Amino acid sequence: MLVQIVFLQVLPHNREQFLQIALKNCGESLKEPGVLQFDLLEREDLPNSFCLYEVYRSQADLEAHRLTPHFDEWVKKGVPLLEGGRVRQLYHPL
């Protein structure tokens, strides 16, 4: 199992458009056979600060996710709405 956490900061005026695209990506990602969990979380004390919590069966499943049409749409339409870039961290359960 592999967990990826992606930290995202959204410009306030992009919030609604970001949520629409990000939630679509989450829903489509959950249909992938190698995706066990895919959540969009908003930080309670800092509006417009989000993270994606993604759980994959394997590294190969994460790589397969990055080849999907919905991921491509996320990169092209969602990422430009961010303030700064994405910060990705990978974790393995112990």
N, C-alpha and C positions, 0 to 999 in steps of 0.2 A: 504494500500500500504506500502511496505517496500523497502528501498534502502540499498544496501550493497556496500561499496567501499572497494576494496582490493588493497593495495599498494604493489608493486613488484619491486625489483631491480634485474636486470639480469646481469650476468657476460658478458662482451663484446664478448668473443669468443663463447658464447651460443646464441647470439641474433637471428640469422636466424632460428635456430631450435626452439627456444622459440616462435618466431612469428608464425611459421607454426602451432605449437600445440595450442597456445593461440587463434589464429584466427579460427581454426577449432572448438574449444570449444565454442567460441562466436556464430558462425553460428549455431551449433547444439542446443545451449541453446535457441536461438531465436525461435526455433520450438516448445518449450515447451509451453503448454497452459497458464501456470501461470507466464511466463516471459514476461514483457512488454518492457524491454530494456536491452541490454547487450553489452556494448561498451568496447573496449580496447583503452586506451588513453596513449600517451607518453608525458612525461613532456617536455615542450619546451626548458627549460634551462638546462636540465640534461639528456643527452643521456642514454639510457638503464634503465631509471626510468619510470615505467608504473603504471597505475591503471586500475582496472576493475570497471566499473560503471554498477551496476546491479539493475534492478527494478523488483520487484515481486508483484503480487497481494496480497500475504499474507505470513506469516511465514511458513505456511504449504507448500506453493509453493517453498520457499527457501529450505526447508527440502527435498521435492521431487526432486529438482534439484540435491542435493547432492547424490542421489541414482541412477543417470543416468549413462550409460556406458561412455558417453563423459566426465563427471566430473571425473569418476574413471581414465580414460586415462590421463586427465589433471593432476591429483594428482600424478600418477605414472611416467609420462614422462615430464611434464612441470615444476612441482614444484622443482624437483632436479636440474633444470637449473638456479635456483635463487641464488642470493647471500644473504644469511640469509633467514629468513622465511617470510611468508606473514603477513601483518598487516591488519586485517579486522575491519571495523567499520560499525555499523548499524544505519540507520536514518529513522525517520518517518516524512512524510510531515506534515506541520502544516496548 
